[in-house]
Structure formats: C-alpha cells, structure tokens
Amino acid sequence: MTMNRRAFLSFGKRAVSQSPWQNFCQRVARSVKGSIRDEGQVDGYGAASVTITRLADALHLQALCAEYDVAMVLDGIAVRENVIGRSCLSVRIDPSLSRVEPLGDNACLAQPAATAGQLLSLGYRQFEQVPADVTLVHWLASPEYHDVRPGYTHTSGLERMHVMFADGKTAVLGGFGVNDESPLAIPVLQRIIPNLFELLREDDVEWSLGLASWPFSYRLDALKALHADINLARLFLGHRATLVWAQEMVLRKMPGPPAAMPGSVMLSESERERLVHSITHVEGRVKGLFDPSGVFLYLDECL
C-alpha cells in the first residue's frame, strides 16, 4: 500500500474530536438548503440560527434537535438567555415561502412566510389590525392578534393547518365532530384528543368558557361548539410556537378583524385567584401532551 505525502505527515496523529454542539451545527448545515450561523456556546449551551427555504427542512431540523436535545425555536419568539437547560436553534422561514394559492373566491392555502399585508390586500380583513410585515406563522403564534372571547376562535378565519408534531410526524388538522372523526386516524392524536376533551370537562376550564376573556394560553375553547364548529387547528392560536410547528394554513375570508384583541387578558381579582393554579395545571398538561420532550419552547421561555 502506498501512502501520499499528506497522509505520511499526519500518520499517527490523533484526530481532534468535535463537541456535540459542533457536530450538531455541521449536520444542520448538511441537512438543509439554507445557511447556519453558529453563535457559539455559553456555559456549555450553544445557540445558532438557520434560514430554511423548503418546508421539508423543518422535518430534518426536528430530527436533529430531538437527537441533540436542542430547542427548535421559531425566530423572534425567544432569545438564547431565556432557553433553560439546553441549546437552541432559531429557525427563520425564508420570505420565498410566502405563496398564497386561492381556493375559490373566499379561501386560500397560504405558506408560513405570507404576510398580513399580503393577505389583507387579497381581501382577508381579519388582518386589518395586524402589522403588515407580520408573517402568517408569527400571527398564529402571537396571542395579541386573536379574539380572546371564549368560543370566538373562528374569527381568525383559520380552517385547516398542516403541522409537524414534536415527534416529527405531520398531519392536517381542522374541523372535527360527529361527522368527521378523521383526526382519530392519526396515531399521535389518538392519545391526545381524549385527554384534551377530558381537560375541557374540568370544572375550572368549563367555568372559564363563561368569562369575558379566555385565560389560558392554549385555546381549548376551540374544541367546544359555542359559536362555531369544533376545530383542532384553532387550538394553536396564540400558542407561541410551543406545541407544534406550523407549515401551511387554509384561511377563509372574514368580514373584519376580531372584535376583541387586547394585549393581555383582563381578569378580576377573584377570577385570578380561582385560576392561578388551574392555569399552570392546564397549560402544563397540554404542553406535556404535544411536546413531552421539550423539542419546542416552554411558555416561560418565550419573550
């Protein structure tokens, strides 16, 4: 066997091993089309950012984040200092993923980087009070853009949504009822859905349906047919990207913006006293159902 000069000079030298974080960043760079920026490590935890140009890249990133115990963070939802006990990867969705495809005259299929201004120009008036540069995926994640009245999640116009769960599985979520039990055919939801309806029957949650403002971060009221049909997709309105990764959405044109979009939920002192423990319990239970390993953020890590 012959040995070239480079191999001869390096013969016997030990290869310098890379840290798990460096391995993670290299694998991210190889797995997605976009570029990654490594912001280094602090106290043993790394931070990096990446821009994806293909919806399928989210699946590759989820697999790597789960393998290396890295939080998969929607860009702008948190800063590295807020992420507790693990490294984080901030994921930006490239503006090229902003296609809006009409579905008849009153609905569309929109990609996650479509903007509020873009949709408003097409007649989707529910975006009238949303800053024009806010992307659809950030609109979904942000509670301040949604009607806080219990039972009024339908004012968002969200009909269906293609999501990736924390385990990497994907599904299209939407209307769900007696005549449409298709979500129960999705294995991950066979466990989750019965637990969600069990939560909905708890005394404090049922009582919350009669309040002026919905007090929980996760919209369990979307699973109660109060003013519109049950819709699983609307459970995630204002979820701060902590439960699932949103891909594409089907939106229906609404006649105007939601009637109630305050910056925070206003509760009386007695209501707060009743709900103080229930909020932690309910929100923790929903988070545990969808993301038990913490692939996405926790609510207390969000900005």
Contacts in CASP RR format, 6 or more apart in sequence:
PFRMAT RR
TARGET T0000
AUTHOR 0000-0000-0000
METHOD contacts of the structure
MODEL  1
MTMNRRAFLSFGKRAVSQSPWQNFCQRVARSVKGSIRDEGQVDGYGAASV
TITRLADALHLQALCAEYDVAMVLDGIAVRENVIGRSCLSVRIDPSLSRV
EPLGDNACLAQPAATAGQLLSLGYRQFEQVPADVTLVHWLASPEYHDVRP
GYTHTSGLERMHVMFADGKTAVLGGFGVNDESPLAIPVLQRIIPNLFELL
REDDVEWSLGLASWPFSYRLDALKALHADINLARLFLGHRATLVWAQEMV
LRKMPGPPAAMPGSVMLSESERERLVHSITHVEGRVKGLFDPSGVFLYLD
ECL
3 11 0 8 1.000
18 26 0 8 1.000
19 41 0 8 1.000
20 68 0 8 1.000
21 40 0 8 1.000
21 41 0 8 1.000
21 44 0 8 1.000
21 46 0 8 1.000
21 68 0 8 1.000
21 87 0 8 1.000
22 38 0 8 1.000
23 68 0 8 1.000
24 64 0 8 1.000
24 68 0 8 1.000
24 70 0 8 1.000
24 87 0 8 1.000
25 36 0 8 1.000
25 38 0 8 1.000
25 48 0 8 1.000
27 64 0 8 1.000
28 36 0 8 1.000
28 48 0 8 1.000
28 50 0 8 1.000
28 61 0 8 1.000
28 64 0 8 1.000
28 89 0 8 1.000
29 35 0 8 1.000
29 36 0 8 1.000
31 57 0 8 1.000
31 60 0 8 1.000
31 61 0 8 1.000
31 64 0 8 1.000
32 50 0 8 1.000
32 52 0 8 1.000
32 54 0 8 1.000
32 57 0 8 1.000
32 60 0 8 1.000
32 61 0 8 1.000
33 52 0 8 1.000
33 53 0 8 1.000
33 54 0 8 1.000
33 57 0 8 1.000
34 50 0 8 1.000
34 51 0 8 1.000
34 52 0 8 1.000
34 53 0 8 1.000
34 57 0 8 1.000
34 94 0 8 1.000
35 50 0 8 1.000
35 51 0 8 1.000
36 48 0 8 1.000
36 49 0 8 1.000
36 50 0 8 1.000
37 48 0 8 1.000
37 49 0 8 1.000
37 50 0 8 1.000
38 48 0 8 1.000
39 46 0 8 1.000
39 47 0 8 1.000
39 48 0 8 1.000
39 49 0 8 1.000
39 80 0 8 1.000
40 46 0 8 1.000
40 47 0 8 1.000
40 48 0 8 1.000
41 47 0 8 1.000
41 87 0 8 1.000
42 80 0 8 1.000
44 87 0 8 1.000
45 80 0 8 1.000
45 83 0 8 1.000
45 85 0 8 1.000
45 86 0 8 1.000
45 87 0 8 1.000
45 88 0 8 1.000
46 80 0 8 1.000
46 87 0 8 1.000
46 88 0 8 1.000
47 80 0 8 1.000
47 83 0 8 1.000
47 87 0 8 1.000
47 88 0 8 1.000
47 89 0 8 1.000
47 90 0 8 1.000
48 87 0 8 1.000
48 88 0 8 1.000
48 89 0 8 1.000
48 90 0 8 1.000
49 75 0 8 1.000
49 89 0 8 1.000
49 90 0 8 1.000
49 91 0 8 1.000
49 92 0 8 1.000
50 61 0 8 1.000
50 89 0 8 1.000
50 90 0 8 1.000
50 91 0 8 1.000
50 92 0 8 1.000
51 91 0 8 1.000
51 92 0 8 1.000
51 93 0 8 1.000
51 94 0 8 1.000
52 58 0 8 1.000
52 61 0 8 1.000
52 91 0 8 1.000
52 92 0 8 1.000
52 93 0 8 1.000
52 94 0 8 1.000
52 97 0 8 1.000
53 94 0 8 1.000
53 96 0 8 1.000
53 97 0 8 1.000
54 97 0 8 1.000
55 97 0 8 1.000
55 111 0 8 1.000
55 112 0 8 1.000
55 247 0 8 1.000
55 248 0 8 1.000
58 91 0 8 1.000
58 164 0 8 1.000
58 245 0 8 1.000
58 247 0 8 1.000
59 164 0 8 1.000
59 168 0 8 1.000
59 170 0 8 1.000
61 72 0 8 1.000
61 89 0 8 1.000
61 91 0 8 1.000
62 72 0 8 1.000
62 164 0 8 1.000
62 166 0 8 1.000
62 168 0 8 1.000
62 245 0 8 1.000
62 295 0 8 1.000
63 168 0 8 1.000
64 70 0 8 1.000
65 71 0 8 1.000
65 72 0 8 1.000
65 89 0 8 1.000
65 295 0 8 1.000
66 166 0 8 1.000
66 167 0 8 1.000
66 168 0 8 1.000
66 293 0 8 1.000
66 295 0 8 1.000
68 87 0 8 1.000
69 86 0 8 1.000
69 87 0 8 1.000
70 86 0 8 1.000
70 87 0 8 1.000
70 88 0 8 1.000
70 89 0 8 1.000
71 83 0 8 1.000
71 86 0 8 1.000
71 87 0 8 1.000
71 88 0 8 1.000
71 89 0 8 1.000
71 294 0 8 1.000
71 295 0 8 1.000
71 296 0 8 1.000
71 297 0 8 1.000
71 301 0 8 1.000
72 89 0 8 1.000
72 91 0 8 1.000
72 245 0 8 1.000
72 295 0 8 1.000
72 296 0 8 1.000
73 83 0 8 1.000
73 88 0 8 1.000
73 89 0 8 1.000
73 90 0 8 1.000
73 91 0 8 1.000
73 241 0 8 1.000
73 296 0 8 1.000
73 297 0 8 1.000
74 90 0 8 1.000
74 91 0 8 1.000
74 137 0 8 1.000
74 138 0 8 1.000
74 141 0 8 1.000
74 241 0 8 1.000
74 245 0 8 1.000
75 90 0 8 1.000
75 91 0 8 1.000
75 92 0 8 1.000
75 93 0 8 1.000
76 90 0 8 1.000
76 138 0 8 1.000
76 303 0 8 1.000
77 141 0 8 1.000
77 240 0 8 1.000
77 241 0 8 1.000
77 297 0 8 1.000
77 302 0 8 1.000
77 303 0 8 1.000
78 88 0 8 1.000
78 90 0 8 1.000
78 297 0 8 1.000
78 301 0 8 1.000
78 302 0 8 1.000
78 303 0 8 1.000
79 303 0 8 1.000
80 88 0 8 1.000
82 301 0 8 1.000
82 302 0 8 1.000
82 303 0 8 1.000
83 297 0 8 1.000
83 301 0 8 1.000
84 298 0 8 1.000
84 301 0 8 1.000
93 112 0 8 1.000
93 113 0 8 1.000
93 135 0 8 1.000
93 137 0 8 1.000
94 113 0 8 1.000
95 113 0 8 1.000
96 113 0 8 1.000
97 111 0 8 1.000
97 112 0 8 1.000
97 113 0 8 1.000
98 111 0 8 1.000
98 113 0 8 1.000
98 114 0 8 1.000
98 115 0 8 1.000
98 118 0 8 1.000
98 135 0 8 1.000
99 110 0 8 1.000
99 111 0 8 1.000
99 114 0 8 1.000
100 108 0 8 1.000
100 109 0 8 1.000
100 110 0 8 1.000
100 111 0 8 1.000
100 114 0 8 1.000
100 118 0 8 1.000
100 119 0 8 1.000
100 122 0 8 1.000
101 108 0 8 1.000
101 109 0 8 1.000
101 110 0 8 1.000
102 108 0 8 1.000
103 109 0 8 1.000
103 250 0 8 1.000
106 252 0 8 1.000
106 253 0 8 1.000
107 159 0 8 1.000
107 250 0 8 1.000
107 251 0 8 1.000
107 252 0 8 1.000
107 253 0 8 1.000
108 119 0 8 1.000
108 122 0 8 1.000
108 124 0 8 1.000
108 250 0 8 1.000
108 251 0 8 1.000
109 248 0 8 1.000
109 249 0 8 1.000
109 250 0 8 1.000
110 119 0 8 1.000
110 136 0 8 1.000
110 248 0 8 1.000
110 249 0 8 1.000
110 250 0 8 1.000
110 251 0 8 1.000
111 136 0 8 1.000
111 248 0 8 1.000
112 135 0 8 1.000
112 136 0 8 1.000
112 137 0 8 1.000
112 246 0 8 1.000
112 247 0 8 1.000
112 248 0 8 1.000
112 249 0 8 1.000
113 135 0 8 1.000
113 136 0 8 1.000
113 137 0 8 1.000
114 135 0 8 1.000
114 136 0 8 1.000
115 132 0 8 1.000
115 133 0 8 1.000
115 134 0 8 1.000
115 135 0 8 1.000
115 136 0 8 1.000
116 127 0 8 1.000
116 130 0 8 1.000
116 131 0 8 1.000
116 132 0 8 1.000
116 133 0 8 1.000
116 134 0 8 1.000
116 135 0 8 1.000
116 136 0 8 1.000
116 139 0 8 1.000
117 127 0 8 1.000
117 130 0 8 1.000
117 132 0 8 1.000
117 133 0 8 1.000
119 127 0 8 1.000
119 136 0 8 1.000
119 251 0 8 1.000
120 127 0 8 1.000
120 128 0 8 1.000
120 130 0 8 1.000
120 132 0 8 1.000
123 253 0 8 1.000
124 157 0 8 1.000
124 251 0 8 1.000
124 253 0 8 1.000
124 254 0 8 1.000
125 253 0 8 1.000
125 254 0 8 1.000
125 255 0 8 1.000
125 256 0 8 1.000
125 257 0 8 1.000
126 155 0 8 1.000
126 156 0 8 1.000
126 157 0 8 1.000
126 253 0 8 1.000
126 254 0 8 1.000
126 256 0 8 1.000
126 257 0 8 1.000
126 258 0 8 1.000
127 139 0 8 1.000
127 257 0 8 1.000
128 256 0 8 1.000
128 257 0 8 1.000
129 145 0 8 1.000
129 257 0 8 1.000
129 258 0 8 1.000
129 261 0 8 1.000
130 139 0 8 1.000
130 145 0 8 1.000
130 257 0 8 1.000
134 142 0 8 1.000
134 145 0 8 1.000
136 246 0 8 1.000
136 249 0 8 1.000
137 241 0 8 1.000
137 246 0 8 1.000
139 145 0 8 1.000
140 158 0 8 1.000
140 161 0 8 1.000
140 236 0 8 1.000
140 237 0 8 1.000
140 238 0 8 1.000
140 239 0 8 1.000
140 246 0 8 1.000
140 249 0 8 1.000
141 238 0 8 1.000
141 239 0 8 1.000
141 240 0 8 1.000
141 241 0 8 1.000
141 246 0 8 1.000
142 238 0 8 1.000
142 240 0 8 1.000
143 217 0 8 1.000
143 237 0 8 1.000
143 238 0 8 1.000
143 240 0 8 1.000
143 263 0 8 1.000
144 261 0 8 1.000
144 262 0 8 1.000
144 263 0 8 1.000
145 238 0 8 1.000
145 258 0 8 1.000
145 261 0 8 1.000
146 153 0 8 1.000
146 155 0 8 1.000
146 156 0 8 1.000
146 219 0 8 1.000
146 237 0 8 1.000
146 238 0 8 1.000
146 258 0 8 1.000
146 261 0 8 1.000
147 153 0 8 1.000
147 155 0 8 1.000
147 156 0 8 1.000
147 258 0 8 1.000
147 259 0 8 1.000
147 260 0 8 1.000
147 261 0 8 1.000
148 213 0 8 1.000
148 214 0 8 1.000
148 260 0 8 1.000
148 261 0 8 1.000
148 262 0 8 1.000
148 265 0 8 1.000
149 212 0 8 1.000
149 213 0 8 1.000
149 214 0 8 1.000
149 259 0 8 1.000
149 260 0 8 1.000
150 208 0 8 1.000
150 209 0 8 1.000
150 210 0 8 1.000
150 211 0 8 1.000
150 213 0 8 1.000
150 214 0 8 1.000
150 221 0 8 1.000
150 224 0 8 1.000
150 226 0 8 1.000
151 209 0 8 1.000
151 214 0 8 1.000
151 221 0 8 1.000
151 222 0 8 1.000
151 224 0 8 1.000
151 226 0 8 1.000
151 227 0 8 1.000
151 228 0 8 1.000
152 227 0 8 1.000
152 228 0 8 1.000
152 258 0 8 1.000
152 259 0 8 1.000
152 260 0 8 1.000
153 219 0 8 1.000
153 221 0 8 1.000
153 222 0 8 1.000
153 228 0 8 1.000
153 231 0 8 1.000
153 234 0 8 1.000
153 237 0 8 1.000
154 227 0 8 1.000
154 228 0 8 1.000
154 229 0 8 1.000
154 231 0 8 1.000
154 234 0 8 1.000
155 254 0 8 1.000
155 257 0 8 1.000
155 258 0 8 1.000
155 259 0 8 1.000
156 234 0 8 1.000
156 237 0 8 1.000
156 254 0 8 1.000
156 258 0 8 1.000
157 251 0 8 1.000
157 252 0 8 1.000
157 253 0 8 1.000
157 254 0 8 1.000
158 231 0 8 1.000
158 233 0 8 1.000
158 234 0 8 1.000
158 237 0 8 1.000
158 249 0 8 1.000
158 250 0 8 1.000
158 251 0 8 1.000
158 252 0 8 1.000
159 174 0 8 1.000
159 175 0 8 1.000
159 231 0 8 1.000
159 233 0 8 1.000
159 250 0 8 1.000
159 251 0 8 1.000
159 252 0 8 1.000
160 172 0 8 1.000
160 173 0 8 1.000
160 174 0 8 1.000
160 175 0 8 1.000
160 233 0 8 1.000
160 249 0 8 1.000
160 250 0 8 1.000
161 172 0 8 1.000
161 173 0 8 1.000
161 174 0 8 1.000
161 233 0 8 1.000
161 236 0 8 1.000
161 246 0 8 1.000
161 247 0 8 1.000
161 248 0 8 1.000
161 249 0 8 1.000
161 250 0 8 1.000
162 170 0 8 1.000
162 171 0 8 1.000
162 172 0 8 1.000
162 246 0 8 1.000
162 247 0 8 1.000
162 248 0 8 1.000
162 249 0 8 1.000
163 170 0 8 1.000
163 171 0 8 1.000
163 172 0 8 1.000
163 173 0 8 1.000
163 236 0 8 1.000
163 244 0 8 1.000
163 245 0 8 1.000
163 246 0 8 1.000
163 247 0 8 1.000
164 170 0 8 1.000
164 244 0 8 1.000
164 245 0 8 1.000
164 247 0 8 1.000
165 171 0 8 1.000
165 188 0 8 1.000
165 244 0 8 1.000
165 245 0 8 1.000
165 290 0 8 1.000
165 291 0 8 1.000
166 243 0 8 1.000
166 244 0 8 1.000
166 290 0 8 1.000
166 291 0 8 1.000
166 292 0 8 1.000
166 293 0 8 1.000
166 294 0 8 1.000
166 295 0 8 1.000
166 296 0 8 1.000
167 188 0 8 1.000
169 186 0 8 1.000
169 187 0 8 1.000
169 188 0 8 1.000
170 247 0 8 1.000
171 183 0 8 1.000
171 186 0 8 1.000
171 188 0 8 1.000
171 189 0 8 1.000
173 183 0 8 1.000
173 232 0 8 1.000
173 233 0 8 1.000
174 183 0 8 1.000
174 231 0 8 1.000
174 232 0 8 1.000
174 233 0 8 1.000
174 234 0 8 1.000
175 229 0 8 1.000
175 230 0 8 1.000
175 231 0 8 1.000
175 232 0 8 1.000
175 233 0 8 1.000
176 182 0 8 1.000
176 183 0 8 1.000
176 193 0 8 1.000
176 223 0 8 1.000
176 230 0 8 1.000
176 231 0 8 1.000
176 232 0 8 1.000
177 229 0 8 1.000
177 230 0 8 1.000
183 189 0 8 1.000
183 193 0 8 1.000
183 232 0 8 1.000
184 190 0 8 1.000
184 193 0 8 1.000
189 232 0 8 1.000
191 289 0 8 1.000
192 289 0 8 1.000
192 290 0 8 1.000
193 232 0 8 1.000
195 285 0 8 1.000
195 289 0 8 1.000
196 220 0 8 1.000
196 223 0 8 1.000
196 235 0 8 1.000
196 286 0 8 1.000
196 289 0 8 1.000
197 223 0 8 1.000
199 205 0 8 1.000
199 220 0 8 1.000
199 282 0 8 1.000
199 285 0 8 1.000
199 286 0 8 1.000
200 206 0 8 1.000
200 220 0 8 1.000
200 223 0 8 1.000
200 224 0 8 1.000
202 278 0 8 1.000
202 282 0 8 1.000
204 274 0 8 1.000
204 275 0 8 1.000
204 278 0 8 1.000
204 282 0 8 1.000
205 216 0 8 1.000
205 220 0 8 1.000
205 278 0 8 1.000
205 282 0 8 1.000
207 274 0 8 1.000
208 214 0 8 1.000
208 215 0 8 1.000
208 216 0 8 1.000
208 221 0 8 1.000
208 275 0 8 1.000
209 221 0 8 1.000
209 224 0 8 1.000
209 226 0 8 1.000
211 267 0 8 1.000
211 271 0 8 1.000
212 266 0 8 1.000
213 260 0 8 1.000
213 262 0 8 1.000
213 265 0 8 1.000
213 266 0 8 1.000
213 267 0 8 1.000
214 221 0 8 1.000
214 265 0 8 1.000
215 265 0 8 1.000
215 267 0 8 1.000
215 271 0 8 1.000
215 275 0 8 1.000
215 279 0 8 1.000
216 279 0 8 1.000
216 282 0 8 1.000
216 283 0 8 1.000
217 238 0 8 1.000
217 239 0 8 1.000
217 240 0 8 1.000
217 242 0 8 1.000
217 283 0 8 1.000
217 299 0 8 1.000
218 235 0 8 1.000
218 236 0 8 1.000
218 239 0 8 1.000
218 243 0 8 1.000
218 282 0 8 1.000
218 283 0 8 1.000
218 286 0 8 1.000
219 234 0 8 1.000
219 235 0 8 1.000
219 236 0 8 1.000
219 237 0 8 1.000
219 238 0 8 1.000
219 239 0 8 1.000
220 235 0 8 1.000
220 282 0 8 1.000
220 286 0 8 1.000
222 230 0 8 1.000
222 231 0 8 1.000
222 232 0 8 1.000
222 233 0 8 1.000
222 234 0 8 1.000
222 235 0 8 1.000
222 237 0 8 1.000
223 230 0 8 1.000
223 232 0 8 1.000
223 235 0 8 1.000
224 230 0 8 1.000
233 249 0 8 1.000
235 243 0 8 1.000
236 243 0 8 1.000
236 244 0 8 1.000
236 246 0 8 1.000
240 297 0 8 1.000
240 299 0 8 1.000
240 302 0 8 1.000
241 296 0 8 1.000
241 297 0 8 1.000
242 287 0 8 1.000
242 291 0 8 1.000
242 296 0 8 1.000
242 297 0 8 1.000
242 298 0 8 1.000
242 299 0 8 1.000
242 302 0 8 1.000
243 286 0 8 1.000
243 287 0 8 1.000
243 290 0 8 1.000
243 291 0 8 1.000
243 296 0 8 1.000
244 290 0 8 1.000
244 291 0 8 1.000
244 296 0 8 1.000
245 296 0 8 1.000
267 275 0 8 1.000
283 299 0 8 1.000
287 298 0 8 1.000
287 299 0 8 1.000
END
